[in-house]
Amino acid sequence: MSTQFTHHMMLALHINQRRSGHIVTDILEAELAMFMSSHTRDAIDLIQVLICQEHPINTILRLLLLLRISTVVAEKTWKELCEMVLHGYGYQYSAALAHLELVAEDSAISPTTLHVLRRKFPLPVPEEDAPRQVFFGINPISTFVISQLAVAKCDQDLNTLRKAYENDELFSFHSVATKGLVHLPPHHIVIVFLGGVTQAELTSLRCELGKHNLSPIFLTTDMITGDSLASALHTIT
């Protein structure tokens, strides 16, 4: 019995080491699955495993936020996930989950919008662009929204965005009189981010706008990461 128990423990440790060694890949695959709306059940299962293993709360909150805005989740399943978080990490995160819901409700991205965008835009990073990308796999949605706005020559050029967001008033084209204004060098464009932007977005935008011979100048109120975004959910007062 002692020998069998030892073998069992060694096997369990081996499996755990194998799993731990690939956890970053597992998380990336889960994020991709949620974003592309494929194998969502596997992604949910991974979130449950991460909660049981008590991975950092910010990792869990980030995955839950992505799940909420990208996937239609049964209410029962969502409540179970939230209960697991509260039982595993403590009820002090009740407010964080409430803030997460508010962020998801106000997000410009919803499962419906994402479905349309996946059909309209080539979200996967092309192989030839991969060496110039900081983060491989998927282009940020902001890349396509901003690049469409940047290259628009008339109001009709924005119809694709209007259809994707099912909103005729969200995007509009304006000609601005430039007399008396400071002129930028040719092919330069100023892009302003209020609230913050990620490094992946900036890298992706440089690559995409470069295809149109545009050199972006970025202005932002903050540089954010997935971790800082998740931290904000449970530090809001």
HELIX and SHEET records of a PDB file:
HELIX    1   1 SER A    2  GLY A   21  1                                  20    
HELIX    2   2 ILE A   23  MET A   36  1                                  14    
HELIX    3   3 THR A   40  CYS A   52  1                                  13    
HELIX    4   4 ILE A   57  SER A   70  1                                  14    
HELIX    5   5 GLU A   75  TYR A   89  1                                  15    
HELIX    6   6 TYR A   91  TYR A   93  5                                   3    
HELIX    7   7 SER A   94  ASP A  106  1                                  13    
HELIX    8   8 PRO A  111  LYS A  120  1                                  10    
HELIX    9   9 GLU A  127  ARG A  132  5                                   6    
HELIX   10  10 ILE A  141  VAL A  151  1                                  11    
HELIX   11  11 ASP A  155  LEU A  158  5                                   4    
HELIX   12  12 ASN A  159  TYR A  165  1                                   7    
HELIX   13  13 GLN A  199  GLY A  210  1                                  12    
HELIX   14  14 GLY A  226  LEU A  233  1                                   8    
SHEET    1   A 2 HIS A 188  PHE A 193  0                                        
SHEET    2   A 2 SER A 215  THR A 220  1                                        
END                                                                             
